[in-house]
């Protein structure tokens, strides 16, 4: 059903309901012959309409909107989960290995099974103030490029999700990953200048920053909704050296 057909159907329904209402009023008058009574109740019903609109708009609509948003975020979190299983955890492991200062936050990033809301908020605060850094010396950028290229179709499917804009940080993460791949494809990786290396490092740092933040948010979601998946994610924590 297109938009115009839907509008026509709504107009026809509206006219039908109004006519039905007048028919009922007419039957009422035909039986009881009391126009004053009919007019009194009509005005009382009419006066109550704004209150009904208020209740529906401010209360019921808000409840429905909240529920729809929760359902949408639930679906998005499932998408984020697939991202980390397919590619995200591997990217995090690489970033952690390339971070020369990772020991400054390593202990904080070892999330416990009983981690509470305050501890998650404190962890996000630590990450916000952390100075991310990456050193790509000795890294096989050809291997990184091949890995990202092999996952390109998967990432494109994620970007096609119509609800992605509702999760701004995850959308930024995907864009950052795509940008790293584009930079690696655009350069001769065997003849990188110092400026090229610094540029690629800054692009990877951007991915690192977004993916760590998103991972913490995802861990909090798993802990609350899927404890059994949460335990698996704890075991696969890229910051944990004791695995």
Biotite code that builds the C-alpha atoms (Angstrom):
import biotite.structure as struc

atoms = struc.array([
    struc.Atom([0.000, 0.000, 0.000], chain_id="A", res_id=1, res_name="UNK", atom_name="CA", element="C"),
    struc.Atom([1.534, 3.319, -1.096], chain_id="A", res_id=2, res_name="UNK", atom_name="CA", element="C"),
    struc.Atom([1.326, 6.575, 0.849], chain_id="A", res_id=3, res_name="UNK", atom_name="CA", element="C"),
    struc.Atom([-1.576, 8.069, -1.180], chain_id="A", res_id=4, res_name="UNK", atom_name="CA", element="C"),
    struc.Atom([-3.665, 4.895, -0.846], chain_id="A", res_id=5, res_name="UNK", atom_name="CA", element="C"),
    struc.Atom([-3.039, 4.880, 2.885], chain_id="A", res_id=6, res_name="UNK", atom_name="CA", element="C"),
    struc.Atom([-4.216, 8.503, 3.207], chain_id="A", res_id=7, res_name="UNK", atom_name="CA", element="C"),
    struc.Atom([-7.365, 7.798, 1.175], chain_id="A", res_id=8, res_name="UNK", atom_name="CA", element="C"),
    struc.Atom([-8.125, 4.796, 3.366], chain_id="A", res_id=9, res_name="UNK", atom_name="CA", element="C"),
    struc.Atom([-7.723, 6.918, 6.514], chain_id="A", res_id=10, res_name="UNK", atom_name="CA", element="C"),
    struc.Atom([-10.014, 9.645, 5.123], chain_id="A", res_id=11, res_name="UNK", atom_name="CA", element="C"),
    struc.Atom([-12.696, 7.095, 4.219], chain_id="A", res_id=12, res_name="UNK", atom_name="CA", element="C"),
    struc.Atom([-12.465, 5.560, 7.691], chain_id="A", res_id=13, res_name="UNK", atom_name="CA", element="C"),
    struc.Atom([-12.758, 8.996, 9.306], chain_id="A", res_id=14, res_name="UNK", atom_name="CA", element="C"),
    struc.Atom([-15.852, 9.887, 7.274], chain_id="A", res_id=15, res_name="UNK", atom_name="CA", element="C"),
    struc.Atom([-17.419, 6.502, 8.044], chain_id="A", res_id=16, res_name="UNK", atom_name="CA", element="C"),
    struc.Atom([-16.881, 6.903, 11.797], chain_id="A", res_id=17, res_name="UNK", atom_name="CA", element="C"),
    struc.Atom([-18.321, 10.441, 11.808], chain_id="A", res_id=18, res_name="UNK", atom_name="CA", element="C"),
    struc.Atom([-21.406, 9.245, 9.891], chain_id="A", res_id=19, res_name="UNK", atom_name="CA", element="C"),
    struc.Atom([-21.803, 6.335, 12.284], chain_id="A", res_id=20, res_name="UNK", atom_name="CA", element="C"),
    struc.Atom([-21.684, 8.734, 15.220], chain_id="A", res_id=21, res_name="UNK", atom_name="CA", element="C"),
    struc.Atom([-24.401, 10.941, 13.690], chain_id="A", res_id=22, res_name="UNK", atom_name="CA", element="C"),
    struc.Atom([-26.560, 7.867, 13.017], chain_id="A", res_id=23, res_name="UNK", atom_name="CA", element="C"),
    struc.Atom([-26.315, 6.829, 16.657], chain_id="A", res_id=24, res_name="UNK", atom_name="CA", element="C"),
    struc.Atom([-27.207, 10.364, 17.798], chain_id="A", res_id=25, res_name="UNK", atom_name="CA", element="C"),
    struc.Atom([-30.154, 10.379, 15.382], chain_id="A", res_id=26, res_name="UNK", atom_name="CA", element="C"),
    struc.Atom([-31.430, 7.056, 16.730], chain_id="A", res_id=27, res_name="UNK", atom_name="CA", element="C"),
    struc.Atom([-31.078, 8.419, 20.264], chain_id="A", res_id=28, res_name="UNK", atom_name="CA", element="C"),
    struc.Atom([-33.145, 11.499, 19.357], chain_id="A", res_id=29, res_name="UNK", atom_name="CA", element="C"),
    struc.Atom([-35.728, 9.412, 17.478], chain_id="A", res_id=30, res_name="UNK", atom_name="CA", element="C"),
    struc.Atom([-36.318, 7.242, 20.541], chain_id="A", res_id=31, res_name="UNK", atom_name="CA", element="C"),
    struc.Atom([-36.067, 9.703, 23.454], chain_id="A", res_id=32, res_name="UNK", atom_name="CA", element="C"),
    struc.Atom([-36.889, 13.043, 21.744], chain_id="A", res_id=33, res_name="UNK", atom_name="CA", element="C"),
    struc.Atom([-34.485, 14.844, 24.094], chain_id="A", res_id=34, res_name="UNK", atom_name="CA", element="C"),
    struc.Atom([-32.195, 17.095, 22.061], chain_id="A", res_id=35, res_name="UNK", atom_name="CA", element="C"),
    struc.Atom([-31.017, 18.959, 25.206], chain_id="A", res_id=36, res_name="UNK", atom_name="CA", element="C"),
    struc.Atom([-29.755, 15.726, 26.742], chain_id="A", res_id=37, res_name="UNK", atom_name="CA", element="C"),
    struc.Atom([-27.945, 14.742, 23.534], chain_id="A", res_id=38, res_name="UNK", atom_name="CA", element="C"),
    struc.Atom([-26.345, 18.193, 23.191], chain_id="A", res_id=39, res_name="UNK", atom_name="CA", element="C"),
    struc.Atom([-25.238, 18.201, 26.835], chain_id="A", res_id=40, res_name="UNK", atom_name="CA", element="C"),
    struc.Atom([-23.439, 14.866, 26.569], chain_id="A", res_id=41, res_name="UNK", atom_name="CA", element="C"),
    struc.Atom([-22.035, 15.783, 23.171], chain_id="A", res_id=42, res_name="UNK", atom_name="CA", element="C"),
    struc.Atom([-20.417, 18.936, 24.588], chain_id="A", res_id=43, res_name="UNK", atom_name="CA", element="C"),
    struc.Atom([-19.144, 17.024, 27.616], chain_id="A", res_id=44, res_name="UNK", atom_name="CA", element="C"),
    struc.Atom([-17.541, 14.413, 25.350], chain_id="A", res_id=45, res_name="UNK", atom_name="CA", element="C"),
    struc.Atom([-16.141, 17.159, 23.129], chain_id="A", res_id=46, res_name="UNK", atom_name="CA", element="C"),
    struc.Atom([-14.657, 18.945, 26.150], chain_id="A", res_id=47, res_name="UNK", atom_name="CA", element="C"),
    struc.Atom([-12.883, 15.743, 27.225], chain_id="A", res_id=48, res_name="UNK", atom_name="CA", element="C"),
    struc.Atom([-11.185, 15.213, 23.848], chain_id="A", res_id=49, res_name="UNK", atom_name="CA", element="C"),
    struc.Atom([-8.202, 17.534, 24.601], chain_id="A", res_id=50, res_name="UNK", atom_name="CA", element="C"),
    struc.Atom([-7.541, 15.579, 27.802], chain_id="A", res_id=51, res_name="UNK", atom_name="CA", element="C"),
    struc.Atom([-7.663, 12.297, 25.877], chain_id="A", res_id=52, res_name="UNK", atom_name="CA", element="C"),
    struc.Atom([-5.247, 13.723, 23.305], chain_id="A", res_id=53, res_name="UNK", atom_name="CA", element="C"),
    struc.Atom([-2.964, 14.846, 26.123], chain_id="A", res_id=54, res_name="UNK", atom_name="CA", element="C"),
    struc.Atom([-2.964, 11.407, 27.728], chain_id="A", res_id=55, res_name="UNK", atom_name="CA", element="C"),
    struc.Atom([-2.375, 9.602, 24.443], chain_id="A", res_id=56, res_name="UNK", atom_name="CA", element="C"),
    struc.Atom([0.325, 12.012, 23.250], chain_id="A", res_id=57, res_name="UNK", atom_name="CA", element="C"),
    struc.Atom([2.316, 12.521, 26.425], chain_id="A", res_id=58, res_name="UNK", atom_name="CA", element="C"),
    struc.Atom([1.896, 9.188, 28.150], chain_id="A", res_id=59, res_name="UNK", atom_name="CA", element="C"),
    struc.Atom([0.908, 6.343, 25.853], chain_id="A", res_id=60, res_name="UNK", atom_name="CA", element="C"),
    struc.Atom([2.999, 7.580, 22.911], chain_id="A", res_id=61, res_name="UNK", atom_name="CA", element="C"),
    struc.Atom([6.017, 8.026, 25.186], chain_id="A", res_id=62, res_name="UNK", atom_name="CA", element="C"),
    struc.Atom([5.640, 4.496, 26.504], chain_id="A", res_id=63, res_name="UNK", atom_name="CA", element="C"),
    struc.Atom([5.326, 3.110, 22.968], chain_id="A", res_id=64, res_name="UNK", atom_name="CA", element="C"),
    struc.Atom([8.265, 5.214, 21.759], chain_id="A", res_id=65, res_name="UNK", atom_name="CA", element="C"),
    struc.Atom([10.435, 4.043, 24.665], chain_id="A", res_id=66, res_name="UNK", atom_name="CA", element="C"),
    struc.Atom([9.552, 0.414, 24.010], chain_id="A", res_id=67, res_name="UNK", atom_name="CA", element="C"),
    struc.Atom([10.265, 0.763, 20.289], chain_id="A", res_id=68, res_name="UNK", atom_name="CA", element="C"),
    struc.Atom([13.619, 2.399, 21.033], chain_id="A", res_id=69, res_name="UNK", atom_name="CA", element="C"),
    struc.Atom([14.524, -0.377, 23.469], chain_id="A", res_id=70, res_name="UNK", atom_name="CA", element="C"),
    struc.Atom([13.641, -2.997, 20.841], chain_id="A", res_id=71, res_name="UNK", atom_name="CA", element="C"),
    struc.Atom([15.698, -1.148, 18.241], chain_id="A", res_id=72, res_name="UNK", atom_name="CA", element="C"),
    struc.Atom([18.706, -0.878, 20.566], chain_id="A", res_id=73, res_name="UNK", atom_name="CA", element="C"),
    struc.Atom([18.351, -4.567, 21.382], chain_id="A", res_id=74, res_name="UNK", atom_name="CA", element="C"),
    struc.Atom([18.605, -5.387, 17.671], chain_id="A", res_id=75, res_name="UNK", atom_name="CA", element="C"),
    struc.Atom([21.555, -3.015, 17.278], chain_id="A", res_id=76, res_name="UNK", atom_name="CA", element="C"),
    struc.Atom([23.349, -4.656, 20.190], chain_id="A", res_id=77, res_name="UNK", atom_name="CA", element="C"),
    struc.Atom([22.899, -7.984, 18.422], chain_id="A", res_id=78, res_name="UNK", atom_name="CA", element="C"),
    struc.Atom([24.532, -6.425, 15.349], chain_id="A", res_id=79, res_name="UNK", atom_name="CA", element="C"),
    struc.Atom([27.376, -5.092, 17.514], chain_id="A", res_id=80, res_name="UNK", atom_name="CA", element="C"),
    struc.Atom([27.799, -8.566, 18.976], chain_id="A", res_id=81, res_name="UNK", atom_name="CA", element="C"),
    struc.Atom([28.190, -10.055, 15.504], chain_id="A", res_id=82, res_name="UNK", atom_name="CA", element="C"),
    struc.Atom([30.703, -7.295, 14.704], chain_id="A", res_id=83, res_name="UNK", atom_name="CA", element="C"),
    struc.Atom([32.909, -8.192, 17.669], chain_id="A", res_id=84, res_name="UNK", atom_name="CA", element="C"),
    struc.Atom([32.692, -11.923, 16.940], chain_id="A", res_id=85, res_name="UNK", atom_name="CA", element="C"),
    struc.Atom([33.485, -11.472, 13.257], chain_id="A", res_id=86, res_name="UNK", atom_name="CA", element="C"),
    struc.Atom([36.080, -8.697, 13.310], chain_id="A", res_id=87, res_name="UNK", atom_name="CA", element="C"),
    struc.Atom([35.987, -6.428, 16.383], chain_id="A", res_id=88, res_name="UNK", atom_name="CA", element="C"),
    struc.Atom([37.830, -8.627, 18.882], chain_id="A", res_id=89, res_name="UNK", atom_name="CA", element="C"),
    struc.Atom([40.629, -9.257, 16.361], chain_id="A", res_id=90, res_name="UNK", atom_name="CA", element="C"),
    struc.Atom([40.987, -5.517, 15.736], chain_id="A", res_id=91, res_name="UNK", atom_name="CA", element="C"),
    struc.Atom([41.109, -4.849, 19.475], chain_id="A", res_id=92, res_name="UNK", atom_name="CA", element="C"),
    struc.Atom([43.817, -7.468, 19.992], chain_id="A", res_id=93, res_name="UNK", atom_name="CA", element="C"),
    struc.Atom([45.902, -5.844, 17.262], chain_id="A", res_id=94, res_name="UNK", atom_name="CA", element="C"),
    struc.Atom([45.430, -2.354, 18.714], chain_id="A", res_id=95, res_name="UNK", atom_name="CA", element="C"),
    struc.Atom([46.335, -3.528, 22.223], chain_id="A", res_id=96, res_name="UNK", atom_name="CA", element="C"),
    struc.Atom([49.541, -5.137, 20.903], chain_id="A", res_id=97, res_name="UNK", atom_name="CA", element="C"),
    struc.Atom([50.454, -1.935, 19.084], chain_id="A", res_id=98, res_name="UNK", atom_name="CA", element="C"),
    struc.Atom([49.842, 0.304, 22.116], chain_id="A", res_id=99, res_name="UNK", atom_name="CA", element="C"),
    struc.Atom([53.170, 0.921, 23.931], chain_id="A", res_id=100, res_name="UNK", atom_name="CA", element="C"),
    struc.Atom([51.355, 2.416, 26.945], chain_id="A", res_id=101, res_name="UNK", atom_name="CA", element="C"),
    struc.Atom([48.604, -0.168, 27.323], chain_id="A", res_id=102, res_name="UNK", atom_name="CA", element="C"),
    struc.Atom([49.787, -1.215, 30.798], chain_id="A", res_id=103, res_name="UNK", atom_name="CA", element="C"),
    struc.Atom([48.446, 2.098, 32.106], chain_id="A", res_id=104, res_name="UNK", atom_name="CA", element="C"),
    struc.Atom([44.881, 0.891, 31.563], chain_id="A", res_id=105, res_name="UNK", atom_name="CA", element="C"),
    struc.Atom([45.291, -2.884, 31.387], chain_id="A", res_id=106, res_name="UNK", atom_name="CA", element="C"),
    struc.Atom([44.266, -3.611, 34.974], chain_id="A", res_id=107, res_name="UNK", atom_name="CA", element="C"),
    struc.Atom([41.210, -1.345, 34.680], chain_id="A", res_id=108, res_name="UNK", atom_name="CA", element="C"),
    struc.Atom([40.168, -3.119, 31.483], chain_id="A", res_id=109, res_name="UNK", atom_name="CA", element="C"),
    struc.Atom([40.036, -6.530, 33.159], chain_id="A", res_id=110, res_name="UNK", atom_name="CA", element="C"),
    struc.Atom([36.276, -6.446, 33.719], chain_id="A", res_id=111, res_name="UNK", atom_name="CA", element="C"),
    struc.Atom([35.010, -8.645, 36.539], chain_id="A", res_id=112, res_name="UNK", atom_name="CA", element="C"),
    struc.Atom([31.847, -10.762, 36.517], chain_id="A", res_id=113, res_name="UNK", atom_name="CA", element="C"),
    struc.Atom([30.364, -8.631, 39.321], chain_id="A", res_id=114, res_name="UNK", atom_name="CA", element="C"),
    struc.Atom([31.185, -5.289, 37.693], chain_id="A", res_id=115, res_name="UNK", atom_name="CA", element="C"),
    struc.Atom([28.481, -2.744, 38.582], chain_id="A", res_id=116, res_name="UNK", atom_name="CA", element="C"),
    struc.Atom([27.161, 0.420, 36.957], chain_id="A", res_id=117, res_name="UNK", atom_name="CA", element="C"),
    struc.Atom([29.461, 2.753, 38.885], chain_id="A", res_id=118, res_name="UNK", atom_name="CA", element="C"),
    struc.Atom([32.506, 0.711, 37.891], chain_id="A", res_id=119, res_name="UNK", atom_name="CA", element="C"),
    struc.Atom([31.507, 0.769, 34.227], chain_id="A", res_id=120, res_name="UNK", atom_name="CA", element="C"),
    struc.Atom([31.035, 4.547, 34.380], chain_id="A", res_id=121, res_name="UNK", atom_name="CA", element="C"),
    struc.Atom([34.438, 4.925, 36.026], chain_id="A", res_id=122, res_name="UNK", atom_name="CA", element="C"),
    struc.Atom([36.011, 2.744, 33.336], chain_id="A", res_id=123, res_name="UNK", atom_name="CA", element="C"),
    struc.Atom([34.504, 4.894, 30.595], chain_id="A", res_id=124, res_name="UNK", atom_name="CA", element="C"),
    struc.Atom([35.887, 7.954, 32.363], chain_id="A", res_id=125, res_name="UNK", atom_name="CA", element="C"),
    struc.Atom([39.363, 6.362, 32.427], chain_id="A", res_id=126, res_name="UNK", atom_name="CA", element="C"),
    struc.Atom([39.133, 5.652, 28.692], chain_id="A", res_id=127, res_name="UNK", atom_name="CA", element="C"),
    struc.Atom([37.975, 9.200, 27.988], chain_id="A", res_id=128, res_name="UNK", atom_name="CA", element="C"),
    struc.Atom([41.079, 10.603, 29.669], chain_id="A", res_id=129, res_name="UNK", atom_name="CA", element="C"),
    struc.Atom([43.475, 8.004, 28.273], chain_id="A", res_id=130, res_name="UNK", atom_name="CA", element="C"),
    struc.Atom([46.013, 9.184, 25.701], chain_id="A", res_id=131, res_name="UNK", atom_name="CA", element="C"),
    struc.Atom([45.750, 6.552, 22.987], chain_id="A", res_id=132, res_name="UNK", atom_name="CA", element="C"),
    struc.Atom([48.885, 5.752, 21.055], chain_id="A", res_id=133, res_name="UNK", atom_name="CA", element="C"),
    struc.Atom([49.937, 3.207, 18.440], chain_id="A", res_id=134, res_name="UNK", atom_name="CA", element="C"),
    struc.Atom([53.294, 2.117, 17.063], chain_id="A", res_id=135, res_name="UNK", atom_name="CA", element="C"),
    struc.Atom([53.147, 0.307, 13.719], chain_id="A", res_id=136, res_name="UNK", atom_name="CA", element="C"),
    struc.Atom([56.862, -0.494, 13.578], chain_id="A", res_id=137, res_name="UNK", atom_name="CA", element="C"),
    struc.Atom([57.301, -4.149, 12.764], chain_id="A", res_id=138, res_name="UNK", atom_name="CA", element="C"),
    struc.Atom([53.620, -4.584, 11.867], chain_id="A", res_id=139, res_name="UNK", atom_name="CA", element="C"),
    struc.Atom([52.774, -6.435, 8.663], chain_id="A", res_id=140, res_name="UNK", atom_name="CA", element="C"),
    struc.Atom([50.465, -3.843, 7.106], chain_id="A", res_id=141, res_name="UNK", atom_name="CA", element="C"),
    struc.Atom([49.912, -6.142, 4.131], chain_id="A", res_id=142, res_name="UNK", atom_name="CA", element="C"),
    struc.Atom([48.334, -8.650, 6.500], chain_id="A", res_id=143, res_name="UNK", atom_name="CA", element="C"),
    struc.Atom([46.192, -5.933, 8.101], chain_id="A", res_id=144, res_name="UNK", atom_name="CA", element="C"),
    struc.Atom([45.046, -4.761, 4.663], chain_id="A", res_id=145, res_name="UNK", atom_name="CA", element="C"),
    struc.Atom([44.140, -8.286, 3.560], chain_id="A", res_id=146, res_name="UNK", atom_name="CA", element="C"),
    struc.Atom([42.207, -8.900, 6.755], chain_id="A", res_id=147, res_name="UNK", atom_name="CA", element="C"),
    struc.Atom([40.149, -5.708, 6.425], chain_id="A", res_id=148, res_name="UNK", atom_name="CA", element="C"),
    struc.Atom([39.579, -6.285, 2.722], chain_id="A", res_id=149, res_name="UNK", atom_name="CA", element="C"),
    struc.Atom([38.295, -9.800, 3.407], chain_id="A", res_id=150, res_name="UNK", atom_name="CA", element="C"),
    struc.Atom([35.739, -8.304, 5.819], chain_id="A", res_id=151, res_name="UNK", atom_name="CA", element="C"),
    struc.Atom([34.658, -5.450, 3.554], chain_id="A", res_id=152, res_name="UNK", atom_name="CA", element="C"),
    struc.Atom([31.388, -7.051, 2.419], chain_id="A", res_id=153, res_name="UNK", atom_name="CA", element="C"),
    struc.Atom([30.498, -7.831, 6.022], chain_id="A", res_id=154, res_name="UNK", atom_name="CA", element="C"),
    struc.Atom([31.134, -4.223, 7.079], chain_id="A", res_id=155, res_name="UNK", atom_name="CA", element="C"),
    struc.Atom([29.083, -2.883, 4.170], chain_id="A", res_id=156, res_name="UNK", atom_name="CA", element="C"),
    struc.Atom([26.121, -5.009, 5.281], chain_id="A", res_id=157, res_name="UNK", atom_name="CA", element="C"),
    struc.Atom([26.438, -3.520, 8.760], chain_id="A", res_id=158, res_name="UNK", atom_name="CA", element="C"),
    struc.Atom([26.396, 0.008, 7.349], chain_id="A", res_id=159, res_name="UNK", atom_name="CA", element="C"),
    struc.Atom([23.203, -0.796, 5.452], chain_id="A", res_id=160, res_name="UNK", atom_name="CA", element="C"),
    struc.Atom([21.347, -1.229, 8.736], chain_id="A", res_id=161, res_name="UNK", atom_name="CA", element="C"),
    struc.Atom([18.678, 1.545, 8.736], chain_id="A", res_id=162, res_name="UNK", atom_name="CA", element="C"),
    struc.Atom([18.878, 1.950, 12.526], chain_id="A", res_id=163, res_name="UNK", atom_name="CA", element="C"),
    struc.Atom([22.626, 2.495, 12.609], chain_id="A", res_id=164, res_name="UNK", atom_name="CA", element="C"),
    struc.Atom([22.347, 6.283, 12.905], chain_id="A", res_id=165, res_name="UNK", atom_name="CA", element="C"),
    struc.Atom([20.659, 5.785, 16.278], chain_id="A", res_id=166, res_name="UNK", atom_name="CA", element="C"),
    struc.Atom([23.981, 4.436, 17.557], chain_id="A", res_id=167, res_name="UNK", atom_name="CA", element="C"),
    struc.Atom([26.376, 7.230, 16.672], chain_id="A", res_id=168, res_name="UNK", atom_name="CA", element="C"),
    struc.Atom([29.559, 5.839, 18.246], chain_id="A", res_id=169, res_name="UNK", atom_name="CA", element="C"),
    struc.Atom([29.219, 2.482, 16.507], chain_id="A", res_id=170, res_name="UNK", atom_name="CA", element="C"),
    struc.Atom([28.611, 4.212, 13.173], chain_id="A", res_id=171, res_name="UNK", atom_name="CA", element="C"),
    struc.Atom([31.770, 6.287, 13.749], chain_id="A", res_id=172, res_name="UNK", atom_name="CA", element="C"),
    struc.Atom([33.673, 3.093, 14.535], chain_id="A", res_id=173, res_name="UNK", atom_name="CA", element="C"),
    struc.Atom([32.626, 1.464, 11.263], chain_id="A", res_id=174, res_name="UNK", atom_name="CA", element="C"),
    struc.Atom([33.570, 4.579, 9.305], chain_id="A", res_id=175, res_name="UNK", atom_name="CA", element="C"),
    struc.Atom([36.959, 4.664, 11.025], chain_id="A", res_id=176, res_name="UNK", atom_name="CA", element="C"),
    struc.Atom([37.623, 1.003, 10.133], chain_id="A", res_id=177, res_name="UNK", atom_name="CA", element="C"),
    struc.Atom([36.668, 1.664, 6.507], chain_id="A", res_id=178, res_name="UNK", atom_name="CA", element="C"),
    struc.Atom([39.013, 4.655, 6.430], chain_id="A", res_id=179, res_name="UNK", atom_name="CA", element="C"),
    struc.Atom([41.975, 2.576, 7.599], chain_id="A", res_id=180, res_name="UNK", atom_name="CA", element="C"),
    struc.Atom([41.307, 0.057, 4.846], chain_id="A", res_id=181, res_name="UNK", atom_name="CA", element="C"),
    struc.Atom([41.060, 2.829, 2.245], chain_id="A", res_id=182, res_name="UNK", atom_name="CA", element="C"),
    struc.Atom([44.358, 4.333, 3.394], chain_id="A", res_id=183, res_name="UNK", atom_name="CA", element="C"),
    struc.Atom([46.124, 0.980, 3.198], chain_id="A", res_id=184, res_name="UNK", atom_name="CA", element="C"),
    struc.Atom([44.718, 0.314, -0.264], chain_id="A", res_id=185, res_name="UNK", atom_name="CA", element="C"),
    struc.Atom([45.728, 3.755, -1.524], chain_id="A", res_id=186, res_name="UNK", atom_name="CA", element="C"),
    struc.Atom([49.419, 3.423, -0.597], chain_id="A", res_id=187, res_name="UNK", atom_name="CA", element="C"),
    struc.Atom([52.401, 1.324, -1.587], chain_id="A", res_id=188, res_name="UNK", atom_name="CA", element="C"),
    struc.Atom([52.963, -0.319, 1.789], chain_id="A", res_id=189, res_name="UNK", atom_name="CA", element="C"),
    struc.Atom([56.542, -1.239, 0.878], chain_id="A", res_id=190, res_name="UNK", atom_name="CA", element="C"),
    struc.Atom([57.505, 2.397, 0.326], chain_id="A", res_id=191, res_name="UNK", atom_name="CA", element="C"),
    struc.Atom([55.829, 4.334, 3.106], chain_id="A", res_id=192, res_name="UNK", atom_name="CA", element="C"),
    struc.Atom([57.225, 7.705, 4.013], chain_id="A", res_id=193, res_name="UNK", atom_name="CA", element="C"),
    struc.Atom([57.444, 8.886, 7.605], chain_id="A", res_id=194, res_name="UNK", atom_name="CA", element="C"),
    struc.Atom([54.386, 11.066, 6.988], chain_id="A", res_id=195, res_name="UNK", atom_name="CA", element="C"),
    struc.Atom([52.457, 8.075, 5.603], chain_id="A", res_id=196, res_name="UNK", atom_name="CA", element="C"),
    struc.Atom([53.282, 6.000, 8.676], chain_id="A", res_id=197, res_name="UNK", atom_name="CA", element="C"),
    struc.Atom([52.207, 8.787, 11.021], chain_id="A", res_id=198, res_name="UNK", atom_name="CA", element="C"),
    struc.Atom([48.960, 9.206, 9.078], chain_id="A", res_id=199, res_name="UNK", atom_name="CA", element="C"),
    struc.Atom([48.159, 5.486, 9.230], chain_id="A", res_id=200, res_name="UNK", atom_name="CA", element="C"),
    struc.Atom([48.994, 5.446, 12.936], chain_id="A", res_id=201, res_name="UNK", atom_name="CA", element="C"),
    struc.Atom([46.565, 8.286, 13.594], chain_id="A", res_id=202, res_name="UNK", atom_name="CA", element="C"),
    struc.Atom([43.842, 6.453, 11.663], chain_id="A", res_id=203, res_name="UNK", atom_name="CA", element="C"),
    struc.Atom([44.402, 3.268, 13.670], chain_id="A", res_id=204, res_name="UNK", atom_name="CA", element="C"),
    struc.Atom([44.349, 5.285, 16.895], chain_id="A", res_id=205, res_name="UNK", atom_name="CA", element="C"),
    struc.Atom([40.913, 6.584, 15.909], chain_id="A", res_id=206, res_name="UNK", atom_name="CA", element="C"),
    struc.Atom([39.700, 2.997, 15.464], chain_id="A", res_id=207, res_name="UNK", atom_name="CA", element="C"),
    struc.Atom([41.323, 2.007, 18.767], chain_id="A", res_id=208, res_name="UNK", atom_name="CA", element="C"),
    struc.Atom([39.576, 4.811, 20.645], chain_id="A", res_id=209, res_name="UNK", atom_name="CA", element="C"),
    struc.Atom([36.127, 4.022, 19.260], chain_id="A", res_id=210, res_name="UNK", atom_name="CA", element="C"),
    struc.Atom([36.367, 0.246, 19.495], chain_id="A", res_id=211, res_name="UNK", atom_name="CA", element="C"),
    struc.Atom([37.492, 0.155, 23.132], chain_id="A", res_id=212, res_name="UNK", atom_name="CA", element="C"),
    struc.Atom([34.654, 2.469, 24.160], chain_id="A", res_id=213, res_name="UNK", atom_name="CA", element="C"),
    struc.Atom([32.133, 0.409, 22.192], chain_id="A", res_id=214, res_name="UNK", atom_name="CA", element="C"),
    struc.Atom([33.481, -2.817, 23.652], chain_id="A", res_id=215, res_name="UNK", atom_name="CA", element="C"),
    struc.Atom([32.933, -1.610, 27.234], chain_id="A", res_id=216, res_name="UNK", atom_name="CA", element="C"),
    struc.Atom([29.360, -0.592, 26.401], chain_id="A", res_id=217, res_name="UNK", atom_name="CA", element="C"),
    struc.Atom([28.774, -3.954, 24.774], chain_id="A", res_id=218, res_name="UNK", atom_name="CA", element="C"),
    struc.Atom([30.189, -5.813, 27.789], chain_id="A", res_id=219, res_name="UNK", atom_name="CA", element="C"),
    struc.Atom([27.762, -3.948, 30.034], chain_id="A", res_id=220, res_name="UNK", atom_name="CA", element="C"),
    struc.Atom([24.904, -4.958, 27.733], chain_id="A", res_id=221, res_name="UNK", atom_name="CA", element="C"),
    struc.Atom([25.962, -8.619, 27.784], chain_id="A", res_id=222, res_name="UNK", atom_name="CA", element="C"),
    struc.Atom([26.269, -8.663, 31.550], chain_id="A", res_id=223, res_name="UNK", atom_name="CA", element="C"),
    struc.Atom([22.709, -7.433, 31.935], chain_id="A", res_id=224, res_name="UNK", atom_name="CA", element="C"),
    struc.Atom([21.044, -9.416, 29.145], chain_id="A", res_id=225, res_name="UNK", atom_name="CA", element="C"),
    struc.Atom([23.151, -12.461, 28.308], chain_id="A", res_id=226, res_name="UNK", atom_name="CA", element="C"),
    struc.Atom([25.309, -13.634, 31.268], chain_id="A", res_id=227, res_name="UNK", atom_name="CA", element="C"),
    struc.Atom([26.493, -16.774, 29.436], chain_id="A", res_id=228, res_name="UNK", atom_name="CA", element="C"),
    struc.Atom([27.799, -14.701, 26.505], chain_id="A", res_id=229, res_name="UNK", atom_name="CA", element="C"),
    struc.Atom([29.288, -12.251, 28.980], chain_id="A", res_id=230, res_name="UNK", atom_name="CA", element="C"),
    struc.Atom([31.467, -14.992, 30.491], chain_id="A", res_id=231, res_name="UNK", atom_name="CA", element="C"),
    struc.Atom([32.764, -15.945, 27.044], chain_id="A", res_id=232, res_name="UNK", atom_name="CA", element="C"),
    struc.Atom([33.530, -12.286, 26.281], chain_id="A", res_id=233, res_name="UNK", atom_name="CA", element="C"),
    struc.Atom([35.414, -11.997, 29.592], chain_id="A", res_id=234, res_name="UNK", atom_name="CA", element="C"),
    struc.Atom([37.583, -14.944, 28.608], chain_id="A", res_id=235, res_name="UNK", atom_name="CA", element="C"),
    struc.Atom([38.319, -13.368, 25.204], chain_id="A", res_id=236, res_name="UNK", atom_name="CA", element="C"),
    struc.Atom([39.178, -9.982, 26.728], chain_id="A", res_id=237, res_name="UNK", atom_name="CA", element="C"),
    struc.Atom([42.074, -8.664, 24.545], chain_id="A", res_id=238, res_name="UNK", atom_name="CA", element="C"),
    struc.Atom([43.595, -6.904, 27.580], chain_id="A", res_id=239, res_name="UNK", atom_name="CA", element="C"),
    struc.Atom([43.894, -10.095, 29.613], chain_id="A", res_id=240, res_name="UNK", atom_name="CA", element="C"),
    struc.Atom([47.410, -11.538, 29.534], chain_id="A", res_id=241, res_name="UNK", atom_name="CA", element="C"),
    struc.Atom([46.535, -14.558, 31.700], chain_id="A", res_id=242, res_name="UNK", atom_name="CA", element="C"),
    struc.Atom([44.418, -16.369, 29.073], chain_id="A", res_id=243, res_name="UNK", atom_name="CA", element="C"),
])
